[in-house]
Amino acid sequence: MSKINNFRRYNPLIDEWIIVAVNRINRPWQGAKTEKSGSSEKNPDDVTSSITTNPLAPGGVRSSGAKNEDYLSTFVFENDFPSFTEFDGCAGKEENSDLFKQQEVRGVCRVICYHPDSQKTLAQMSLEEIRTVINLWHQQYVELCPKYDWVQIFENRGAVVGCSNMHPHGQLWASNYLPSIPQKKHDSQKKYFEKHGKVMLVDYLDQEITKKERIIMRNEHWTWLVPYWAFWPFETMLLPNRHVARFTDLMEAEKQSLSAILRDLLIKYDNIFQCSFPYMMGWSGAPTGTYLKTDCSFWQLHLSFFPPLLRSATVPKFLAGYEVFAEKQRDISPEVAAATLRELDGVHYSCK
């Protein structure tokens, strides 16, 4: 892999950083089609298991020329178009004035294939197969957390949220710094703990359980709910029922029950509009790397889902207008969204 000129720049106007990853523009695209077929409201995501057209399938050849293993379960490989690398001198010139601030970024980016069958999704996988994915997430955290300050495991599901290949997969980006959103979560949870002497999201879950309005589903170890402050139409959060700072702190029983509730909640998502429901999914927990030497006990592990669909399988919510320039707004209340999800059948629509 050649050296890559990727870096991050600071926006002093809104106190945020942005990654500049110039190589990402060259990544292959197998997402949304350029032509609309028919007028019915069918989900546009279409996948194929053929290795001739799917570079994520077992034995598939990726744009870099690398050939995948003929894997039978999960499969991890280094992203061919990474935003972070470990190459020296790949960031360009660093700047550190009040108006022009640029920093080097280092890390690794990986692709995590969940299953060899391109037609599968997490919602359609067996509990054993989902547990294998969870075990792989755990292995990646164990490997990378000692070295990197932030390890982000996430999934973009569906062309409408920018997924370039519909094969069941997620990604992992690990960086040598704490990104903007995790930094905000770090600061707000620390501030809450200092003020109340309680872990924010543990306290929040306790109160949500009492209110019951936005709880969708619970099992012995996990609770799935619509956050009081949710922005996306069917945005949800999955929380452990006890205090857990990092994914690596989960007990075996918690990982097993995570398999069950994860499949159950994704089935409900698919059943909303009877389609392969698109979403952005990401884990957040206490930072790692240099933060392992500090007290991060005020953190609570959580899994967030940001699905864009609003009215049908083909009508998403767009972040635009006032929401871009002033403040976000949502079109249905979190309570209505929670009730909708709560009342949905637990059997996948494709099995009826």
N, C-alpha and C positions, 0 to 999 in steps of 0.2 A: 504494500500500500504506500503511495506517495505521501509526502508531507502535505498537510491541510491547513489552510490559513483561516482557522476559526477562532473567534474571540467573543467577549461580551463587552457591551458598551452601556454606560449609565445615562439615564434620562433625568436630569436634575429638575425638570419641570414637574414631574409626577413621582419622583423618587423611586424609580424602577430601573431594573437592568434588562437588557435584551441580548440574546445570543445571536451572533452573526455567523451562520454556517453556510458558507458559499458553495460548498460541494453538494448540499442537499438538493439543489435544483436539478441535478442530473439523475436522481433516483428514478427507477422505472415505475410506470403507473398502470395498474390494472383495476382501477377503481370505477367511478361512475362512467357510464357510456356517453358518447357524444350525441347519440340519437335516442329519442324516446320511442319505445316500441309499444304501440297501442295506447289506449286511453284508460285502461283499468288501473286501479291503485294497487299494483303489485310492488313488492319490495324490489328495488333495482339491483341489489347485490347478487351477482352471479359468479359462481366459482366452478372450477374444473379440477379434477385430480390428475389430469394429464401432465406428465413431467415436461412435455414439449412446450406447454404454455404456462405452467405454474412453477416459478423458480423456488417456491417454498415447499413443494411436494418432495417426498422421498426420492432421491436420485435426481432431483431437478438441478438444472444448471442456472446459476444466478448471473446477473449482468457482469459481474467481476470475472466470470469464467470459472469460479469455484463450483464444485459439484457437491450437493448435499449427500450425506450418508443415506443409505436405504433404511431409515429409522422406522421402528415399529411402535414407538410410543412418543415421548417428548424428544425435542432436539433443540440445541442452543448453538448459535454461531455468532461471530462478530459481525456487526452491521457493516455492510459494504459502503454505506454512505453516512458515516458517523458524525455527530455534532461534536463529540469529544474524542481525542486520541491522546496517547502518551508520548508523542513525538516531541523532541526538543525544538524550540524555535518555530513552532507552528502558529503562534498567535499574532505575529507581526509586532510592531512597536507598541509598547505600553505607554499610556498617558495617565496623568493623575492630577489634573487641574480641576477646578470647580465646575467648569463647563465641558471639558473634554476629558473623559475618564474611560480608559480602555484597559481590560485585564485579560491575561492569558487564561484559557480554560483547558483543563486536562481531565482525562477520564476514559471510560470505555462505554461503548454502546453495543448492545447485543439484541438479537432477535430470539424469541422463545416460541417455538412451535409447540402447540398443545397436543396435536394429534396428527397421524399420517394421512387421515382421510380429509380431503379438502371440503367435503360436504358437511362436515361436523361443525358444531359450535359447542361452547361450554354447556349451554342449556340442553344439548342432546347427548352429551357424554355420560357415561356411567359414573357412579360415585367413586369407583376405584380409579377411573381415568382422571377425574377431577382431583382426587387426592394425589395422584402422581404429579400433576401440575403444581399443586400446593407444596409438595415435597421439593420440587425443583426450585420454586421461589425461595424456599428456606435455604437450600444449598447455595443459591446465588448470593443471598444476604450474608450467609456465614463466610463465604469467600471474599466478598468485596467490602463489607462494613468496616473491617479493621483499617482499610487503606483510604476510603473515600468518605468525605463529610456527608454526602447525600447519595443514596441509592434509590432511584425512582423506578418502580415496576408499574407498568401501565398497559392499557390496551385501548386502541382506537378500533371500534367495531363498526364497519359500514362505510361506504364511500362518502356519505353525507358528512362524516366527521373526518374525512381525509385519509381513510385507510386505503393504501395503494394496492393491497392484495387481500382477497377475502378468505384465504386459507386461515384456519383457526390459529391465531398467534398473538402474542403481545410483545412488549419490548422492555428493555432495561437500560437506563442511562445512569451511570455513576459518575459523579463529578467531585473535583477537589475543593469545592466551595458549597455553601448553602444557598440555593436559588431563592429568588424573590418571594414566592408564595410560601415555601417552607419557613423562610425567615420570619415572615409575618405571623405564621402559626406558632412558631417558637416564641416570639415576643409576646403574643397575646395570651398564650397559655401560661407563660411565666408570670406575667402581670396579674392574671386571674388568681394564680396560686398564692402570690405574695399578698394579695388583697383579702382572699377568702380562706386561705389555708386548705383548699380543696383542688383536686384535679378537674379542670374545666369540663371536659367531656364525660367524666365519670359523674360529676354533679349534674350535668345536663341530662344524661341518660336517666338518672334516678328521678328527675322531675318529669321527664317525658313519660316514663312508665306510670307515674301517678296521674298525669293528665290524660293519657291514652289516645289523644286525638290523632297523633301522627305516627303511631306505631303500626307497622304493617304485619310483622311476623317476628316470632321469637322462638329460640330453642334453648337448650340448657346453657349454652355458652355464648350465644350471639343474639343481637337485636337488630332488626332491619327497620329503618324509619325514614320518613321524609323530614329533613331538617326544618325547623321553624323559619330559618332564613333562606330556604332553597330558592334558587334562581331559575334553573332549567325546569321545563314543565313537569317531568317526572324524575327530578333529581332525588337521589336517596343516599343514605349513609348506613354502613354496616359497622356496628360497634361490638367489641367484646363485652360480656356482662361483668367482667372484673377489670381491675386496673392492669393494663398491659402496655408498656411503653414502646416496645419494638416487636416486629414480626418474629424475631428469633426468640422472644420470651414466651411464645405460645407453647402450651402443653400439647402432647400427642392427642388427647381427647378433644381439645379445642380445634386442632387442625382437621380431625375427622368430622366433627360437627360443622366445621366451616364448609366442607365438601357438600354436605346436605343442604345447608341454607343457601349456599351460593347457587346451586342448581335450581332450587325452588324459586329463588327470587328472579333468576334469569328466565325461567319458564313463564312466570307472571309477566315479565317485561314483553316477551314474545307474544303473549296472549292479548296484550292491549289492542293491537291492530292486526293480529294474526300475521305477523311477519318476523323475519330475523331482525329483532329490534336493535337499532344502532345506538351506540353509547361511547362515552369516554370514561374509562375506569382507571382509578389509580390508588395505590396504597400510600399512606402517610404515617410515619412513626417518628420517634425521637431520632435526631441526626446522629451520625456515626463518625468514624474517623477521629479527628481531633476532639470531637464532642464526647467521645467515650470516656475521656478523662474528667468530664464535668458532670454536674448533677442535672439530669434531664428527666427527673422523676415526675415533673409536672405534665409531661406529654402523655397522650393516650392514642394508641394505635387506632386507625380507622380506614375504611375503604369507601371511597366516594364514587358515585355513578352520576355522570352528567349526560343524559339522553336528550337529543334535540327534537324528537318528534312531538308534535302538539295536537294536531287534529286527525291525522290519518297516517298511513304508512309512507306517504309521499309528501306530506306537508310538515316541514320542520320549522322550528323557531330559529330566526336569525338574530344574531347580535348586531344591531344596526341603529342608526339615528341617535335618538336621545340616550340610548343605552351605551353607545360608544363615546359620546361627547360629555355626558352628564352623570347619569346614574342608571343602574340596571332596574328592570321591572319585569314582572311575570304576569301571565294571562289567566292562570287558574290558581286558586289558593292552595297552599301546601296541604291543608286539611282535605280538600276535595281530591287532590292527587293521591293522598294516602288511602282514602276511602275507596277510590277506584282500584288501586292495586290490591287492597285487602280483599275486595269482593271477587277478584278474578279467580278462575278455576286454576287448580294446581296441576292439572294434566296438560301437557303441551298440545297446542291446537293441531299439530301435525299427526298426533296419535289418535285423534277422534274419528 
